[in-house]
Amino acid sequence: MKHFVSSSKAALLCLYCLALLILMAEYWKFMGDSETSTLPSPLQSVLYHNYCVHYNVIAPVTASFDRIGQILHVSSDVLDHRIIEQVTNWNAPVSMTVVLRSIDQYACIANFLRRIRRESAAVAQHLRAHLIFSKVWSGNCTIPQSALRSSKVRCEKAATTVEQVALYPANLARNVARMFSATKYIVITDYEHLFNEGFENIVRLVAESRLKEKPLTMLVYRIFEIDEKVIKSLISLQRPARADVGSWLLAARAGPRWRINAGVSMPRDKAELQKLYKSGDAVVFHSKYYPGAHEIDGLLDWFNKNGTDGGLFAKDRRYNRANWEPQFVSLWRIPFHDEMFPYQLRDNTVLRWEMCRAEYAIDILDDVFMFHKGIKQKSNDGRTWAIQKQNSKKFVKALEMFKARMDKEYPRTKESCPEPQR
């Protein structure tokens, strides 16, 4: 009998211990989902050149290989809620590299990413994000405990110098986002690039047929700027009434706080864009800031064309001017960006130079387009000029090395492409 009692007590004690473990597990799960959480563990990291890469800090549960993945990079001091708008607008896979300005930003950026993943269904479904930082800050790419303790989801916005911005590794960040993307087709974009309704679905169908027929093709789309006074945000933060804060906090874990705005003023299709263009509220991208970089012939014909031949406005065009920076959809296996090129000095254009040497042709897409909020003026470029001046010597060296590499890797196209220039 005593043995039975002692056995019962032992069993009861085990049950209590099991219940305690379950409660602790649920508590830590809650803490991991709450805004006071720190970082996922273990961290997935690799050393790439002089940078530590912590990849898939957030990532979708499943991959969608046959879709068009948006390749994106952004500095940690620029990243904010606008990424939710960009992912929601794209509504397909996005691979984003976040470049840290300081190791102290690690926790707040990681917490911010995990928070928007909880609050936005689009982010949870589509966004995979990777953090990169200088290996000088961490020899083995681990994060100091002091940098992990922060529960903040917003990093403090510190002023940056021209010298700091000039060091921004734009092409390395682009390449990292590509390395950890998981789609057959890609489009390499910048922050706040937004697209017409259904862009990815429409262009994916074109890509499936055209890139199968001719893999060495860039499917080029037209890009515009739209005056901010006529455009609303696609999403907004759903704020509760002051009296209902308690209910809102209880519901925070269950559903997104971001909502799609009804009646948004974004151009959904070419007809709506044309109205804005005719009124002067939409212009070709950077046409007032840097004319020629994004001009594509036949704009008025493109606007007025009603039918389409396989989704293409024109086929098999050649890259014919060195300052042209066409934006395009392609297969994932195109060349990587040359990482020798410094920020703000042909760092993005250089990929087009190489693709010309690699004998890629250009198709112009019908109907679809990208747009950016705000029209950039020539008078806004003082800081850009200072950054370019800071990086001039690096650019000269990078250009010299690039030309030598092109002649070695693609000797037969030396006379076929425009001469790279500043």
N, C-alpha and C positions, 0 to 999 in steps of 0.2 A: 504493500500500500504506500509506504514511504517512497519507494522507488517510483511508483506511478505519479505521486504528487510532485516529486522533484523533476520527473520527466515533463509533466504538464507545465511546471514553472519555466523550465528551459525552453519548451516550445513556445510558451506565451512571450518569453523574453525575445526569442528569435523573431516572433511576429511583430513585436514592438520595434525591434531594430530594423526590420524590413520596411515597416511603415515609415520610420524615421528617414530611412534612405530614400524612399519614394518622395516624401515631403521635401527633403533636401534637393533631390533631383528636379522636382517641379519648381522649387524656389530658384535654383540656378538657371533653369530654363527661362523662367520669368525675367530674371535679371538680365539674361542674355538677350531677351527680346525688348527690354525696356530702354529708355533713353539714358539710363545711367550705366549701360554696359560699356565694356571696353572693347577688346578685340577678339576675333575668332582664333581658335587654336586647334591644330598647329597651323602656323603660317606657311604658305607655299611660296618659296622664294628661289630665285636663281641670280647669279652674278652675270651681268651682261655688260661687257666693256668696263667702264668705270662706274656703273650704276647697279644698285641692288634693285631687283624687280620682285615685288610681292604681287603675284598674279592671282586673279579670280578672288579678290577680297570680297566681292559679291559676284554671283553668277547665277544664271537660270538653272533650273533643275535639269532641263533637257536642252539639247542643241537642235538647231534647224538648219541642217547643212545646205539644203537646196535654195535657201533664200539669199537676199542681198544683205550683207552685213555692213553696217556703217562703221568706219574706222575713224576714231576721234581722239584728240589729245587736248589737255587743258592744264593750266597751272593751278596749283592748290589755292592761290589767292584770288582766282577768278571763279572757280567752281561754286555754284549755288543752285537754287531751285530751278533755274532755267534748263538744267539738264533733264528735268522731268518733262518739261514742255518739248524738248528736242526728241526724247525717246518716245513720248506719246504721239507726237506728230509722225515720226518714222514708222512706228508700229511694226517693227521687225528687229532682228538682232543688232545690237550695238556693242562694240568693243572699245573701251575708253581707257587711255592712260592718263593718270593724274601725276603731274610732276610736283614733288614737294619742294618748297623753298627752304624748309627747315625740318629737322627731325622732330621738333616739338609739335609740328602740325599733324603728325601721323595719327594720333588717337582721334582728334576732332574730325579729320577727313574720313577715317574708317567708320567712326560713329555716324557721321552724316550719311555716308553711303548706305549703311545698314538701316538707318532710319527711313530714307526715301524708298528703300526696297520694301519696307513694311507698309509704307503709306501710299505707294503707287503700284497698281496692278501691272501697268506697262513696264515699269522699272523691274519689278520682280520677274516678269516674263521674258524680258529682252536684254537687260543691261548686264554685261560683265565688265568689271572695273579692276584696274591694275595700278598699284602705287609704285613709283620709282623715286629713288633718292641717291645721292652721291655715296659711293662706298667709303669715302673719307669719314663719313659720320658713323659708320658701323663696319668694322673690318670683316665680320662674318655675316653681315646682313641681318643681324638680329636687332630688335628694338630695345633700347634701354628701358628698364622698369619705370624710371621717372617719366618717360614719354608715354607710357601705357596707362597711367592712372587717371588721366583726364576723362571726365564724363561729358565734356562739351560736344555739341554737334555742330557748332559754328566756330571756325578758326578766327582768331583776331586778325584783322586786316592791317598788316604792317606795310608801311611805305616801302617801295622797292626803288633801288637806284638804277640808272641806265646800265651800269656795269653788271648788276645782277640779272636784269632782263636780257642783256646781250648774251649771257651764258645759257639761256633757256635752250635745252636740247630738243628742238622741235622734231627733227627727223628721227632721232633715236626714239622719241615718244611715239611717233607714227608707226615706226617699225615694230615696237613692242606690242602695240595694239593689234597689229596685223598678225604677229606671231601667235598671239593667244586668242585670235578670233576663231570661229568655227563654222564658216560658211564658204560655199563654192564661189560665190560672187561677192565683190566688195565695192564700196564707194568710199573714197577717202575725203573726209569733210573737216570743217572747223567748227568751233563752238558757235551755237546759235544759227546754224544752217537749217532751214526749214524747207519743206517740200510741199508740192501740190497734193491734193487728196488722192490717195491710191497710187502714188509714185512707185513704190516698191513692187506692188502687185503687177502694175502695167509693164514696168521695165524688166521684171524677172521673166515674163513671157517672151519678151524680145530677146533677152540674153540667152534663154534656153535654146532658141533656134539659131540666132545669129552667131553666138560665140561657139556653138557646136560646129557650125559651118566654117567659121573663120575665127579661130581662137585669138589671133594677134590683132584684136580690134578693141578700140576704146569707144564705148557708147557714150557720146558726149551730150550733155544737157545744158540748156541755157540758164544763166543765173542773173538775178536781179536784186536791187535794193528797193525797199518800200519805205516811204516816209512814215515815221512813227506816229504821226498825228492821226493817220487813218487806219491804224492797225491795232487790234486788241490782242491780249495774250490768250493763248489757247486754253490755258489752265489757270486756276486760282486756288489759293488755300481756303478751305472751307472753315471759317472761324465761327465758334459758337457764340451765342449771346452770353453776356457776363454772368447772368443768373444760372446758366446751364453748364458751367465749367465742369462741375462734378460728373455729370452724365457724359460730357465730351471726353474726359479723361478715362472713364471706364470703357468707352467705346473705341478709344484710340488704338488698342491692340487688335481690334476685330476687323477694321476696314480702313480704306484709304481716306486721308483728309483732303486729298487733292481731287478736284472735280473738273470735268470738261465744261467749259463755258458755252452756253447756248448763244447762237447768233454772232459768232466771232467774225471779225472783219478780215481774216486772212483770205487771200485769193485761193479758192478751191480748185479752179481750173483755168485754162488759157483765156477763156472769155472774160472772166473776172479780172485776170491780170491785164488784159488788153485795155480795159476801161481805166485802170489805174495808170497804165503807161500813157494813154492818150491825154489824161488829165495832168500828167507831170508828177504824179505821186509815186510812180515806179520808174526806175531807170535801170539800164544795164549795169551790172555790178561794177563798182569802182570807176564808172565812166567819168565822174567829176574829179576823182582822186588820182587815178592812173589810167588814162584812156588807152584803149587797145589791148589791155591784158585779158579782157574777157569778151571782146567783141566777136560775134560770129555772123558771117554773111547771111543775108536772106531773112532778116528779122521780120520785116513787114509781110513777106510771103508766108513765113512761119505762122504769124498771127492769123492771117486770112485763110490759111489752108484748112479745109473742113475734113476731108478724108485722109486716110493714111495708108501707106504701103508697108505693111509689116511693122508699123510703129516707127518707121524711119523717115526723116525728112531728106537726108542725103546719105550716100554711101561712099566709102573708099576715098575720103579726102586725106590730103597729106598735111602734116605739121609744117607750116610754111613761114613762121616768124618766131624769133627767139624770145620775144616778150609775151607770147601767148601762153596762158595757163588754163587750158580747157579742163573742166571738171567732168569726170566720167565714171561709168560703171564698167567693171572688167572682171575677168577671172581672177582668182586669188593669187595666182602664181606669177604675176607681173614682177618686174624688178623692184627691189626695195629702194627707199629714198637714200641718197648718198649722205651719210652722216657727217662727212667732212664740212658740208656747207653750213655756215653759221646762220643764226636766226635773222630773219628779215632781209636776207640777201640771197634771193633765188633758191631758198631752201625747199620750196614746193615746186617751183618751175623746173628744177633740175630733173625731176622724175620724167617730165614730158620730153626733155632733151634726150634722155636715155631711151625712152620708148620709141622715139623717132629713129634713133640709131639701131634699135632692135627690130625695126621694120613693122611697127604697129601702125595700122590704118585707123582712120577716124570716121565713125558714123555719127551723124547728128540725129538726135531723137526728136520725134514729133510730140507735140502737146505737153510734155512734162517739163518741169522747171524747179529750180531752187530759188529761195528768196531769203533776204536778211533784213532785219528791222533797222531802219535808219539809213540815211544817205550820207556817205563819208565825203567830206569836202577836202580840197587841197590844203586849206589852212590848218587842218588837224594833224599835220604830219611832222611837227617839230620834234617830238620824242622819237618817232621812227627814224628821222634823219640822224639823230644823236646815236641811236643803236647801230645804225648802218655804219656810221663813222667809226664806232668802237670796233666793229667786226670787219672792217675793210681789209686788213692784212690777212686775216683768216680766209676771207673770200678769195683773194688773189691766189693764195696757195691751193685752196680747194679747187678752184677752176682749172688751174694748171694740171693738177693731179687727175681731175675728171677727164680732161681732154686726152691725156695720155692713156687713161684706162679705156676710153671709148675707142680710140684708134687701135688698141690692142685687142679688145673684145669684139668689136664690130668694124673691121677694116673696110669692108666693101661699101659701107654707107657713109663714108667720110664726106663725100661730095653731095649727098642726098638730103642733108638736114641743115637748117640754119646754124650759123656759127654762134655758140653760146656767148653771151655777153652780160654785162651788168645792167 
